[in-house]
Amino acid sequence: MNGVPPDDEDVFPGSRGSAHLVEWIDQQLVDLRDGRVNDARAALEAEEWRALNLSGIPQPIVNQLRESLDHAAEALGNPAGSVAEAEAALLMARSRFMPGA
């Protein structure tokens, strides 16, 4: 035994789902920062994150995530919205999965 869990075993419930969500959110942030606003908007509006494995993530956290991602989608879909507003909402969603959050 080397102390490292196998790939199919989570360190704690929801850790794999959380890691995938953070990776997905990071991709949207990169798209925004690289000027690919339409790509980020499409991913948010299509709610691509729902296709990720969310098992083990408590429902209240999923609800907060959804609210933040909905806000980001609205900011990009609304002419009065802004990329900065969407980025702030994405960072808030990401913070739900950081240690101490």
KAJO-V445038 format. One record per residue. PSI is psi in whole degrees, -180 to 180 (none if undefined). Layout:
# KAJO-V445038
psi: [PSI & PSI]
This chain:
# KAJO-V445038
psi: [128 & 2 & 0 & 126 & 148 & 161 & -30 & 7 & 128 & 151 & -42 & 158 & 130 & -6 & -40 & -45 & -42 & -43 & -41 & -38 & -44 & -41 & -42 & -44 & -43 & -38 & -39 & -38 & -42 & -44 & -45 & -46 & -26 & 6 & 9 & 60 & -40 & -37 & -45 & -43 & -46 & -44 & -41 & -44 & -33 & -6 & 48 & -29 & -26 & -21 & -12 & 158 & 111 & 7 & 140 & -10 & 126 & 141 & -40 & -34 & -41 & -40 & -43 & -40 & -49 & -44 & -45 & -43 & -35 & -42 & -41 & -43 & -42 & -41 & -37 & -25 & -14 & 128 & -28 & -11 & 178 & 161 & -39 & -40 & -42 & -42 & -42 & -41 & -39 & -40 & -36 & -43 & -43 & -37 & -22 & -19 & 13 & 150 & 135 & 1 & none]
